[in-house]
Amino acid sequence: MPSWKNFDSLLLARILELTDAQEGNLQIILKVAQDMNLDIIDLKDLQAMTNYVGEHASELSLKNMVMLQNKVLVVFKESYYS
């Protein structure tokens, strides 16, 4: 199974239809995962990492984090049920 770390954050942001602020948060999430040597294999991993960063990074906009989490959840549900 291909790893999501091969996805460019810009491509992933376009797939998720993120705003510029949400895309910035996504880049932070992917960087934190990389720094922790964690592979994001699927949407569950991305959702877990989004939750982790949201809980541990007070400087990120809570509103943008919640919106990003919701978009990841929507894409996860769509991919799971298709």
Stockholm file with secondary structure:
# STOCKHOLM 1.0

chainA/1-82         MPSWKNFDSLLLARILELTDAQEGNLQIILKVAQDMNLDIIDLKDLQAMTNYVGEHASELSLKNMVMLQNKVLVVFKESYYS
#=GR chainA/1-82 SS CCCGGGSCHHHHHHHTTCCHHHHHHHHHHHHHHHHTTCCCCSHHHHHHHHHHHHHHCTTSCHHHHHHHHHHHHHHHHHHHHC
#=GC SS_cons        CCCGGGSCHHHHHHHTTCCHHHHHHHHHHHHHHHHTTCCCCSHHHHHHHHHHHHHHCTTSCHHHHHHHHHHHHHHHHHHHHC
//
